[in-house]
Structures are given as C-alpha cells and as structure tokens.
Amino acid sequence: MVINLIVLGLFKYFNFFIESFIDLISLIGYDLPRSTTKIILPVGISFYTFLSLSYIIDIQRKTLKANKNVAEVLLSLSFFPIILAGPIQRPASLLPQIGKKREFNYAQAVDGLKQLLWGLFTKVVIADNLAVFVDELFLNYSNYSGSTLFIAAIFYTIQIYADFSGYSDMAIGIAKLFGFSLMRNFAFPYFSRNIMEFWKRWHISLVSWFRDYVFLPFSFAVSWRLKGEKVLFIRNELFIYILASGVVWFLTGLWHGANYTFIIWGIIHGLFLVLYKWQTRPRKRLLKKFKISNKNTVLVVIEPLLTLFIVIMAWIFFRASSIEQAVGIFSEIFSSSLFLAPIKFPKYLLILLLGFIVIEWIGRSNNYAIEKMPFSRHRIVRWSFYYIILAVMFVYSGEGQPFIYFQF
C-alpha cells in the first residue's frame, strides 16, 4: 500500500505539495525558489492505484484470496475499457470473471451495443458540443453577465455528466461484448431529491470505494475511542459522521486533482452531507407534526431543484482553473447582472439538450436511458430510433474533446 501511495503521490501531487509548502513558508517571510520539475502524469493512475489498493486490502481482510496467476491479476488492474476513467471495478468482482470461460451471448451483446450507442451519443453530441461554449464562457468570464455565466454552470453540469456517464456506458457496453459484467457507475443522479441520494447515484464505484476503505474503517476506529453520549454537545453518531465525512471529502477532492479548487469542491459536498445528516431527524418530526407526506407535491418539486442548485454551484469550483476564477464567476452570478438577458445560444444545441433530458427522464428507471424504451417491442420503431441516434451523431457531433476524467 505504501508503494502504491508513494507512486501516486510522486506523479500526481509532487508539484502541488511543493508549491503549497513554498506558499506556507512565504507567510512567515521566507521566499524559496519555485519548483521547475515537470512530471508527466500517467494516464489512469488514480484508477489503477485504487484497484491495486482494494486488491491488497481485500486480501488482508481475508475477503479475497490472493490469485497466483500474475497475468490475471495484472489484467484485473488494467482492464482496458475501465482503465482510463472507471468504473472502479474491484478485482474481487473482476477476477472471477477473468478466470472463468466466457461464451458469446447474443442478448448480452445486443444490450452492450445499445449501451455503447447511448454512451457514444451522450459524449460526442451532448458533452462535446457543450464543451465549446463552456470553455469560452469560463475562460473569459469577465466579459459575460451573471445570467450567461449561470447558464454556463448549467451547461457544465450537463457536460460533465454526459462526458463521464457516456464513458462509463461505453466501457460497460464494450465489456458486455467480451462477456464481462461491470458495475453501474451512474443512476440518473440529477433527479435526486437530496445530496445524500445524489452521491448514491453519481460515480457509484468511487463513492462505494471510499465508503468501504476509508469512511467505515475510520468511523469504527473513532467510535471505539468515544466515551459518553455526546462530544462537544454533538451526539456521537453525528460527531463520527462529521469527522469521517471531513476526511473522505477532503481526499475525494484531492483525488480529482492537485488543485485547491477540487479540495474546496469536496469540502462543499462534505458540508452539505453533514447538514443533510443533521436535519434528518428534525425534518421527520416537522413533517409528522404538520402531517405532510414525504411524497408531497411541493417537496417532490422543490427538493430536487434545491439539490441540483447546490450541485451546479459546487461544479463551478470543480471546473474553474483557480480559486480566483471561481470567485469571479460567483461574484457575477450573485450580482444584478444575473437579471440581464443572457447571450443567445444556437437553437440546435437547445433542442439536443431538451431531447437528451427527456430521454433520460423517460428511461430513469433503467440501468441506462435507452435500455427499455416504451416502444422497444416494435422492431421498426426501435431500429428507426437507433438510426436517428446514429444520424444525429454524424450531423451534430462536436469537435473532438478529450474525456474530462482522463486528467484524474
């Protein structure tokens, strides 16, 4: 584990830690020379490092036996569909599939091709088209009104989902063609009613990894050391959750990149998760007192919108290249210029976005949007739908953009 973490720290965080140390020393009046070391980041290093760690930890916990076949182990750590951006399919579930004989399954192949098709569509049509506008608006944010920048934040919210879920769908679909079953990585997260639900639906493989290998072990370790029912007037359960969430979301932000913007993004989500945990009991008592059902129409409408607003605002820090840029964008959004008319965007883009959201909403109960469409029983209609998707990809595919998560 130490070797894995040293390699990850050296390649991904060396310059970040050096720069942070120099900034800290400068606060007390010493100026040190800046590092000029440029280290090339190996593609997918965060993903296969986490796979390696999970393999080692599972063996240590005796939930997995060490595999003596080196080729199978290396394949489980570098399975090509997932190595660049996940899902983080742990060796405990992938190794048994590698070791057994696989035969072609027509139904699985058809399902894989459909998921591959939808993943490709969301990437090249939705994500890549949005990337052009998002890059321009974030780079030159000082030239645009708050209303335009708010739309830019919404566009990035859709872009990163279409980009990352598109990759996951393609990876899972390709794996199905080879007879492998990979875990689901997205479950329509933007339809969540609260921030806790959002993180049960977004990047599921990463969240579950941190839960099993950081959050739960840390929580158990702290709980053994607490005496009494409260700490600092906070009940033990909530106190442990606050500490564990702080550690997990700091690491989650840092995992995404060596930049303070990612750490702030992680802390924002950690804080809102703590707030959600804190208000759970009072909310239940309040709803019970006023006899309001959890399925109340007002709650069903307002809660998802509030959750989505929090997520959109946090994405600004994630997308910004610096804290200064993020603060500048926020200052414009929360100013009088928010009420000015935004710039006009191409009609085709808005139509594509509307169609994408509608299809995602219709298919929200499936593993992916077009897995079981309402018209799937009618062959002519079904195949016409597939060819329409292909035609749209050929006509409206955006400029080739690298996957966002390649940098992580």
N, C-alpha and C positions, 0 to 999 in steps of 0.2 A: 504493500500500500504506500509506503514511504517513497519507493522508487517511482511509482506511478504519479504521485502528487508532486514530486520534485520535477519530473519531466514536464508535467502540465504547467507548474509554476514558472519554470525556466522559459518555456516557449511563449506562454500566453501572458504572464504577468511580470516578467523581469523588469521591463522598462517602466511599467506602471508603478511598481513598488519603489524603484529607484527615484523616479520623479516625485512621488509622494514623500519620500524621505528627504529629498532636497528641499521641497516646499516647507516641510516641517522644520528643518534646520534654519531655513531663511527667516522664520518667525522670531528666532532669538538672535538675529543679527549676523548670521554666517552665510556667505554666498559660496556654494560649491559649484564646480563645473557641471554642466548638464551632460547626461549620457548621450553618446552618439551611436551606441550599439543598435543595429537594426537586425532583429531576429525574424526570420520568415516563419509564419505560423503554419504548421502542418494542417492540411485540410481534415476536418472532422476530429481533431484531437480531443475536444471535450467529450464527444460521444463515445469514442472507443476507450477513453480513460475511465469513464463511468461504467462501461461494460466490464472492463478489467476489474475495477473495484468491487462491483457486485458479484463477480465470479469468486474473487478471493474471500469476500465477507461471507457469502453463502456456504463456502467450504468450511470456513472457520466456525460458522454456526451449525454445521452438520446438517444443513437443509439440502445440500448438494454434494455428491461425491466427486472427487477430482477425476477428470477424464484423462486417461493415459494416452489418448490419441492426439498428438500435438496438432496435426492438420485440422482436426475437427474443432479443437479449442480456438485455434487462430481464425478459422472460418467464422465461428460464433462471435468473435470480437471484431471481425472486419467484413461482415456480410454486405455485399456491395450495394443493395438497394437502400440500406439504412445508415451506412457509414458516414454520409455527408451531413445528414440533418435528422436522423432518427426515423421512426420512433426508437426509443432506447429499449430494444428487445433483449431482455436479460438472458445470458447464457443458460440459466436454469430452465427456461422455456424453449430456447432455440436449439440447444444441444441435442435433446431427444429427437427433434425433427430432423436434424442433420444425420443422426445415427441410423434412422430407420429408412427402409426402402420407400421411394416415392413413385407413384404411378400417375399417369395423366388422368385428370378428372375433368370431364367436359363442363360440368356445372360450375366447378371452381374456376376453370379458365374463363368462362363467359363472365362470371362475376368479377374476376380480376381485370378483364378487359374493360368492363363498364366503369369500374373504379379508376382505372388508369385513364380512361377517356375524360371522366369528370375532373380528375386531378389536373390533367393537362390543360383542360379548358379554363379552370379557375386560375391557373398560373399564367398562361400566355395571353389570355384575353382580359381577365379582370386585373390581376396583380400587375402585369407588365404595362398595361395601359394607364393604370393609376400612378405607377412609379414616375412617369414623366412629369406629371403635374405636382406630385408630392415633392419630388426633388427640387423642382423650380421654386415652389412656394416656401419650403423650409430654408432653402439656401438664401433666398432674397426676401426674407420675411419682413424686413423693414419697409419694403415697397408696397405692402398689401395691408388692407384693412383687417380689423378683427373678425369680421364676418367671413372673409375669404380664408383667413388662417384657421378659423373654426372648421370650415369645410375641408381644409387641408388635413386637419387632425382626423376628421371623419373618414376621409379618403385613405389616410394611412392605416386607420383601424381596419378598414376593409382589405387594404392591400396586404398587410402582414398576415391576416387570416387566410386570404386567398393564396398567398405565396407559400405559407408554411403548411396549411392543411392540404394544399394542392400537391406539395412534395410528398406529404405523408400518404395521401391517397395513391399517388403514383408508385411509391415504394411498396405499399401493401398490395396494390394490384399486380405489380411485377412479381412479387414474392409468391402470390397465388398461382401465377403461371408456372412457377417452378415447384409447386406443391407445398409451399410453406404458408403457415398462418401467422401473421404478425398482429400484435395488439393494436387496438384502436387508439388513435392519438388525439382526435378531436370529436366532440359530440355537440356540435352547434352551440358553442359557448356564448355567443352574443344574444341568445334567447334566454339566458339565465336570469333568475329573479333576485339573486343576491350574489355578493362577491365570493362567498364560500362555494356556491354552486358553479360559478364561473370557473374557479380553479379545479373543480372536479371534471370540467369539460374541456379545458384548454391544456394542450401539451401534457396529456394524461400520463405519458411514460415518464416525463421528468418530475412531475409533481409526486407521483407514486414512488419514484426512486428516492427523492428527498424525504418523503414520509417514512419509508421503511428503513433507510440507512442513517438518517440524521434526526428527524423530528421525534420519532418514537423512542429510539435509544436515549436521546438527550432528555426527553420527558421522564423516562423511567429513572434515569440517573439522578435527576433533580428531586423527584418525588421521594426517593429514599432518604434524602437529607433534610427534608422539611419536617418540622415538629409543630404541632398545633394546627388549628383550622385556617388561620389567616397569616399572611405575610404582608406587612406594611398596609394593613387594613384591606387587603385584597385576598379573597378566598383562594385557597391553594390551587384549585383547578384552573382558575383564570391566571394566576401568577405563573404557573408552569407553562400554560399556553402562551403567555406573553414572552417569556424567556425563549422558549423553543421556536416560536414564530420569528422572533428577532434574529436568531441565529440562522434559521432556514432562509429567510427572505433576504438577509444580507448576502448569504452565499449564493442564492438564486440570482440576485442582481449581478454579483461578481462573476458567476459562471457565464453570463451572457456576454461579458466583455470587460476589458481593463479600462473602464471609464467611470467617472463619478456619476454620470447620468444614469447608467444601468443600476448602480447601487441605490440611488435615490428612487428610481422606479421600483426596485424591490422593496425598499422601506415603505413606500406609499402603499403598496398592496399589503404588506405586513401589518401596517397600522389599521387599514380598513378591515382586515380579517379579525384583528383584535377587537375593534369596535363592534363588528358583527357578533362576535362571540359574547361580548359584554352585554349587548342589548337583547340577546335571545330570550332570556327569562322575563325581563320587564315587558318585552313585546307580547309574549304569550299571555301574561297577566292582563295587559292592557286590552288585547283583543277579546279575551274572555270576559272582562268587566263590561265592555260595551257590546258584547255579543256579536262580534264581527268575525265572519268566517275567513279563513286563510285564502279561500277562493273568491273573495270579494272582488268584484269587477275593478274597482278603483285601485286596489292593491295589485291586482294582476297586471294592470296597465302601468302604474307608477313605478313599482319596484324594478322591473326590467329596464325601464328608461333611466332610472337613477343609477342602477348598476352600470349600464352602458356608458353613462356620462362619466362616472368615475374611471372606467377603463379607458375611455377616449382621452381624458386629461392626463392619465398616467402615461399613455403611449407617447405623448409629446416629449417627455423626458427620454423615453426609450429611443425615439427617432432623432432627437436633437444631437448635434455633434459636440455640443458643450453645454454647460450649465447656463452660460450667458445667453446662448441662443434660445434655450428653453424658456428662460425668464423673459426674454424679449418677446417671444411669441405669446406667453401668458399675459404680459402687460398690454398687448394689443387686443387679445381676445376679451379681457376684462376691462375694456375701455369703451368710450362712447362710439368708437368706430365699429363695434360689434353690430350696431344698428344701421350701418350703411349698407347699400346694396353690394353684394359680392360680385366678383368678375364672372363673366359668362363662361360656361364650360360647354364643350361640344355635345350636341343632343344625342349622338350615337353612344357616348360614354354613359350618359344618364340612363338611356334605355337599357344598355347592357347591365348596368348595376341593378336596375329595377328587376330585370329578368332573373338575374343571379339570386337576388334576395328572395324573390317569390319562389323559385325552385328550391332553395334551401329551406324555406318555411314549409313548403308542401312536404318535403322529404325529411323533416326534422326528427321523425320517429324511427328513421332507418339508420344503418351504420354509416352511410354516405347518401348524399341527396337523391341520386337517381337509382338507388338500389331497387326500390319497389315503387315505381311511379303508378299513379291511378290508372293509366292507360296501358300498362305493361302487358296485359293479356292480349291486346290486339297487335298482331305482328306488324302489319303495315304502318300503323301509327307509331309503334315502338321504333321501328327501323327508320321511319321518317324523322323522328326526334333525334336519333343518333346522327343522321346525315346532316341535319340542321346544325347540330353542335360542331361537326367537322367543318361545315361550310363557314360558320361564324369564325372558327379558328383560322381558317385560311384568309378570310377577308379582314378580320379585325384583330389579328394577333399583334401585340405591341412590339416595340423594339426589344430585342433580346436583353433580358436583365438577369444577373446572377441571383440565385436564391438568397434571400435575406439571411437565413440561418447558416449559410456557408461560412460566414465570418465568425461564428461562435464555436 
